[in-house]
Amino acid sequence: MKNNLRPIQLELHTHPTSEVSLQHARHLAAIISAALWENQPTFLLMSGGSILESYKQMLNLLPPELSLSNLTAGLIDERWGHKGHTDSNQHQLESLRVWSELKARGTKMMEMLVSDQPQAAVKQLNQSYALIAAQSQRVILSLGMGEDGHTAGWLPTRELETFTQLYDKPEFVTYFEVDPLDSNNPFRHRITTTLKSIELATEIVLFAVGANKKAAITAFQANDQPVNQLPVLALYRAQVKPVLFTDQD
């Protein structure tokens, strides 16, 4: 069963490997700056992985005189565990001082590991994330992509029904455990925003770098696979044109 979501227009930015991270950072900084200069409450949802260094560059590109008090930033997905565990996306952002620098400049930071119990965390996050999204004029999804075509916490599944049950929910946030028959992703326990975040997005910016992702990028552009096999195709739900930054022709 192929993806039956509406055709999508993709804004593609291809740059040399040495430049793509900076160009991506410039794009994010421009979007955020434009919103905040207009005093628009803005919700930035960030990812982990190869995109992390670009966030540090983005911070350096935000004008120092620009107030970030109208910006709320949080994670679009997280690897479950105790708060501060070294594999967490938040820990990696903290290690690069992105988290602390955003906070120091007035950004309200939203953590995902807010409880020792996943269902308690999901309940709290569904309230806080949904409230912030509803109050925000701009909701920016900053996404990476894996070589298996996963994005956010949406991993491939063998069956479309499983994909739908895991990620296509009215709630904003969900917790799940990865079935090893579906994916060999090493982080088995995960908390993620659902596909609802796509519907609320005013901007979607995708970052995919490396020759190992070329096949997934090509398949994303072709849009001829089932969404459960290539989860990035879920972006076809968007009401806005996703922007892809890559170093792959």
C-alpha positions in Angstrom: 0.0 0.0 0.0 1.6 3.2 -1.1 1.4 6.6 0.6 -1.9 8.1 -0.3 -1.4 11.6 1.1 -1.6 14.6 -1.2 1.3 15.4 -3.4 3.8 17.7 -1.7 6.0 20.5 -3.1 9.5 20.3 -1.7 11.9 23.3 -1.5 15.3 21.7 -2.0 18.6 23.3 -1.0 21.6 21.3 -2.0 25.0 22.5 -0.8 28.5 21.1 -0.5 29.1 19.1 2.7 31.4 21.8 4.1 28.6 24.4 3.7 25.3 22.7 4.2 25.2 22.9 8.0 25.8 26.7 7.9 23.2 27.2 5.2 20.7 25.3 7.2 21.5 27.3 10.3 21.1 30.6 8.4 17.6 29.5 7.2 16.5 28.6 10.8 17.9 31.8 12.2 16.1 33.8 9.5 12.8 32.2 10.2 13.1 32.6 14.0 14.4 36.2 13.7 11.5 37.2 11.4 8.9 35.9 13.8 10.4 37.4 16.9 11.0 40.8 15.3 7.2 40.8 14.7 6.6 39.7 18.4 5.0 36.5 17.2 5.0 33.7 19.9 7.1 30.9 18.4 7.4 27.2 19.2 10.7 25.6 17.9 10.8 21.8 18.1 14.3 20.5 17.7 15.8 17.1 16.9 19.0 15.2 17.8 21.6 13.5 15.8 23.6 15.0 12.9 21.6 18.3 13.1 23.0 19.3 16.5 26.0 21.3 15.4 23.8 23.3 13.1 21.9 24.6 16.1 25.0 26.0 17.6 25.7 27.9 14.4 22.1 29.1 14.4 22.5 30.5 17.8 25.5 32.5 16.7 23.5 33.9 13.8 20.6 35.2 15.9 21.2 39.0 16.4 22.4 39.6 19.9 19.9 42.5 20.3 17.0 40.2 19.4 14.9 39.2 22.5 14.1 35.5 22.6 11.4 35.9 25.3 8.7 35.0 22.8 10.4 31.8 21.8 9.7 28.4 23.4 12.0 25.6 22.4 11.7 21.9 23.1 12.5 18.5 21.6 10.4 16.8 18.9 11.5 13.4 20.3 13.6 11.9 23.0 15.4 8.7 23.9 13.7 7.6 27.1 15.6 7.2 30.3 16.5 9.1 33.5 16.8 12.8 33.2 20.3 13.7 32.0 21.2 10.3 30.6 24.1 10.7 28.2 22.2 9.3 25.1 19.4 11.8 25.5 18.9 14.5 22.9 18.7 17.1 25.6 22.0 16.0 27.1 23.6 16.4 23.7 22.2 19.9 23.3 23.4 20.8 26.7 26.9 19.4 25.9 27.0 21.9 23.0 25.7 24.6 25.3 22.8 25.2 22.9 20.2 24.5 25.6 21.8 26.8 28.2 22.5 29.6 25.7 18.9 29.6 24.5 17.7 29.7 28.1 20.1 32.4 29.0 18.7 34.6 26.2 15.2 34.3 27.5 13.9 31.2 25.7 11.4 29.0 27.6 12.9 25.5 27.4 10.6 22.5 27.4 12.1 19.2 28.6 10.6 15.8 27.7 12.1 13.7 30.5 9.8 15.3 33.1 9.0 12.1 35.1 10.4 8.7 36.0 7.3 7.1 34.5 6.7 7.4 30.8 2.9 7.6 30.9 3.1 10.3 33.6 5.5 12.2 31.3 3.2 11.8 28.3 0.3 13.1 30.3 2.2 16.2 31.4 3.7 16.8 28.0 0.4 16.5 26.2 -0.9 19.3 28.3 2.2 21.6 28.0 3.1 21.0 24.4 -0.5 21.3 23.2 -0.9 24.6 25.2 2.3 26.1 23.8 1.4 25.1 20.2 -2.1 26.6 20.6 -0.6 29.9 21.9 2.0 30.1 19.2 1.7 31.9 15.9 4.6 30.0 14.5 5.3 26.3 15.1 8.7 25.3 13.5 9.6 21.7 13.1 13.3 21.3 12.8 13.9 17.7 11.7 16.7 15.3 10.9 16.4 12.1 8.9 18.0 8.7 9.3 19.2 6.5 6.5 16.1 4.3 7.1 13.9 7.3 6.4 12.9 7.9 10.0 12.3 11.4 11.2 11.4 12.7 14.6 10.6 9.6 16.6 8.7 8.0 13.8 10.5 4.7 13.0 9.7 2.3 10.2 7.2 -0.6 10.9 6.4 -3.7 8.9 2.7 -3.0 8.8 0.9 0.3 8.0 -1.6 -0.4 10.8 1.2 -0.5 13.3 2.6 2.8 12.1 -0.9 4.4 12.4 -1.4 3.0 15.9 1.9 4.2 17.1 2.1 7.7 15.6 -1.2 8.8 14.1 -3.0 10.0 17.3 -5.0 13.0 18.4 -2.6 13.5 21.3 0.5 15.6 20.8 3.0 13.2 22.5 3.3 9.5 22.9 5.6 6.8 24.3 6.5 3.5 22.7 8.9 0.7 22.7 10.6 -0.3 19.4 9.8 -3.7 18.1 13.1 -5.2 16.9 11.3 -6.8 14.0 10.3 -3.4 12.8 13.6 -1.5 13.3 17.1 -2.1 14.5 17.3 1.4 16.0 19.4 0.9 19.2 17.3 3.2 21.3 14.4 1.0 22.1 12.4 3.2 24.5 11.2 6.5 23.0 9.0 9.4 23.6 7.9 11.5 20.6 5.5 14.0 19.2 2.9 12.4 17.0 1.9 13.2 13.4 -0.3 15.9 14.9 2.8 18.1 15.0 2.9 18.1 11.2 -0.7 19.4 11.0 0.2 22.3 13.3 3.5 23.3 11.7 3.9 26.7 10.1 7.4 25.7 8.9 9.1 22.4 8.4 12.9 22.3 7.9 14.5 19.0 7.2 18.3 18.3 7.4 19.7 15.2 5.8 23.5 14.9 5.2 25.7 12.0 4.1 25.9 9.5 1.3 24.2 6.9 3.5 21.0 8.9 3.3 21.0 9.4 -0.5 18.6 6.5 -1.1 16.1 7.8 1.5 16.3 11.3 0.1 15.6 10.0 -3.4 12.7 7.9 -2.1 11.3 10.9 -0.2 11.3 13.0 -3.4 9.8 10.1 -5.5 7.0 9.5 -2.9 6.4 5.9 -4.2 6.7 3.9 -1.0 4.4 3.2 1.9 4.7 5.7 4.7 5.4 2.9 7.3 8.5 1.9 5.3 9.7 5.5 4.9 8.3 7.6 7.7 9.6 10.9 6.4 6.7 10.6 3.8 4.4 11.5 6.7 5.4 15.1 5.9 2.9 14.9 3.0 0.3 15.8 5.6 1.8 19.3 5.9 -0.2 22.4 5.0 3.2 24.1 4.3 6.0 23.3 1.9 8.8 21.4 3.7 12.3 22.7 3.1 15.1 20.1 2.7 18.8 21.0 3.2 21.2 18.3 2.0 24.6 17.6 0.5 23.3 14.9 -1.8 22.6 15.7 -5.5 
